Amino acid sequence: MVNVLFSPRWFWGIDAIFEFIAILATAFLSFYSFKLYRVTKKASHKYFSLSFLMLALAFSAKVITNLLLYFPELRKSTIEAFLLRYYLLGNTNMVYAAGNLVYRFLMLAGLLGIFWIIGKSREKNKMILLVYFISAISFTSIFAAVTSYFTLELYPIFHITAALFLAYISYFYYRNFIRKRKKTALRIFLSFLFLFLSQLVFIFVLADMRTYVAAEILQLAGYFLLLYEYYTLTRRK
């Protein structure tokens, strides 16, 4: 069974504004990393650029999916004009499933990319296994398992996986801050710490929808700090 999760009604659309900040932050950092790559030719800069680009595309997919779910009239005036001749895309659950599958895979792929770069791993066979792992997690997490006695929501495995990646990334940048003691290093550490905490809070959305708002605020804080960091980096040029 595909499970459709909504934010509180009063928050519909506001979360899209929050996530637009995430799109800006990740898109700008992707562009900045690509500019560095063109100058330095370092592979790490190229992969950082690709990782942040995947995060930007992930949030774009999430924003579009949520807006189509929150506002049926918008869905009718856009998707139906082009795609609803195919029956599956006329079903709300399938719109959710398709959009969130794209979002969750790209999100985990982007975090995997950052994890891979800062971990300085060079074993390609492990990367293949990890890509398979995040693909399986992304697909499985959009469903809920129904038994005779209870319904087991599977969406938390996506947030747990994202939190594990972000825990490692946060710890890496924490050590970087301890070593350098610079404000820039502190802001980067705090940004990923907020993102890590947001994924933990997202796990409890079904227990109380208000936790979705709290998670979005934490996520906004994380990406706002990254956006501010981009601003400080480019201001120095």
NORLINWO-V766965 format. One record per residue. N is the residue number from 1. RES is the residue in one small letter. OMEGA is omega in whole degrees, -180 to 180 (999 if undefined). Layout:
BEGIN
((N | RES | OMEGA) (N | RES | OMEGA))
END
This chain:
BEGIN
((1 | m | 176) (2 | v | -178) (3 | n | 179) (4 | v | 179) (5 | l | 177) (6 | f | 170) (7 | s | 175) (8 | p | -174) (9 | r | -178) (10 | w | -178) (11 | f | -179) (12 | w | 180) (13 | g | 178) (14 | i | 178) (15 | d | 178) (16 | a | 177) (17 | i | 178) (18 | f | -175) (19 | e | 173) (20 | f | 175) (21 | i | 178) (22 | a | 178) (23 | i | 180) (24 | l | -177) (25 | a | -177) (26 | t | 179) (27 | a | 179) (28 | f | 179) (29 | l | 175) (30 | s | 180) (31 | f | -180) (32 | y | 179) (33 | s | 179) (34 | f | 177) (35 | k | 177) (36 | l | -180) (37 | y | 180) (38 | r | -180) (39 | v | -173) (40 | t | -175) (41 | k | 177) (42 | k | -179) (43 | a | -179) (44 | s | 178) (45 | h | 178) (46 | k | -178) (47 | y | 172) (48 | f | 179) (49 | s | 180) (50 | l | -179) (51 | s | 179) (52 | f | 176) (53 | l | 178) (54 | m | 177) (55 | l | 178) (56 | a | 178) (57 | l | 179) (58 | a | -180) (59 | f | 175) (60 | s | 178) (61 | a | -179) (62 | k | -179) (63 | v | -179) (64 | i | -180) (65 | t | -178) (66 | n | 180) (67 | l | 178) (68 | l | 179) (69 | l | -177) (70 | y | -173) (71 | f | -177) (72 | p | -180) (73 | e | 177) (74 | l | 179) (75 | r | -179) (76 | k | -176) (77 | s | -179) (78 | t | -176) (79 | i | -174) (80 | e | -178) (81 | a | -175) (82 | f | -168) (83 | l | -172) (84 | l | 172) (85 | r | 172) (86 | y | -169) (87 | y | -173) (88 | l | -177) (89 | l | 175) (90 | g | -179) (91 | n | -177) (92 | t | 179) (93 | n | -178) (94 | m | 174) (95 | v | 177) (96 | y | -175) (97 | a | -178) (98 | a | -178) (99 | g | -178) (100 | n | 174) (101 | l | 178) (102 | v | -179) (103 | y | -174) (104 | r | 179) (105 | f | -179) (106 | l | 178) (107 | m | 180) (108 | l | 178) (109 | a | 178) (110 | g | 178) (111 | l | 176) (112 | l | 179) (113 | g | 179) (114 | i | 178) (115 | f | -177) (116 | w | -177) (117 | i | -177) (118 | i | 176) (119 | g | 178) (120 | k | 178) (121 | s | -179) (122 | r | -177) (123 | e | -174) (124 | k | 180) (125 | n | 177) (126 | k | 178) (127 | m | 179) (128 | i | 179) (129 | l | -180) (130 | l | 177) (131 | v | 176) (132 | y | -179) (133 | f | -178) (134 | i | 175) (135 | s | 179) (136 | a | 179) (137 | i | -178) (138 | s | -178) (139 | f | -177) (140 | t | -172) (141 | s | 180) (142 | i | -178) (143 | f | 171) (144 | a | -180) (145 | a | -178) (146 | v | 176) (147 | t | 179) (148 | s | -173) (149 | y | -177) (150 | f | 174) (151 | t | -179) (152 | l | 178) (153 | e | -176) (154 | l | -178) (155 | y | -179) (156 | p | -178) (157 | i | 175) (158 | f | -178) (159 | h | 177) (160 | i | 179) (161 | t | 178) (162 | a | 180) (163 | a | 179) (164 | l | 176) (165 | f | -176) (166 | l | 176) (167 | a | 179) (168 | y | -179) (169 | i | 180) (170 | s | -180) (171 | y | 178) (172 | f | -178) (173 | y | 172) (174 | y | 178) (175 | r | 178) (176 | n | 178) (177 | f | 180) (178 | i | -179) (179 | r | -173) (180 | k | -180) (181 | r | 178) (182 | k | -179) (183 | k | 179) (184 | t | 179) (185 | a | 179) (186 | l | -179) (187 | r | 179) (188 | i | 177) (189 | f | -179) (190 | l | 180) (191 | s | 180) (192 | f | 175) (193 | l | 178) (194 | f | 179) (195 | l | 176) (196 | f | -180) (197 | l | 180) (198 | s | 179) (199 | q | 176) (200 | l | -179) (201 | v | 179) (202 | f | -178) (203 | i | -172) (204 | f | -178) (205 | v | -177) (206 | l | 179) (207 | a | 180) (208 | d | -176) (209 | m | -180) (210 | r | 178) (211 | t | 176) (212 | y | 179) (213 | v | 179) (214 | a | 180) (215 | a | 179) (216 | e | 179) (217 | i | 177) (218 | l | 179) (219 | q | 177) (220 | l | 180) (221 | a | -180) (222 | g | -178) (223 | y | 175) (224 | f | 177) (225 | l | 177) (226 | l | 178) (227 | l | 177) (228 | y | 179) (229 | e | 176) (230 | y | 180) (231 | y | -179) (232 | t | 179) (233 | l | -177) (234 | t | 179) (235 | r | -178) (236 | r | -175) (237 | k | 999))
END
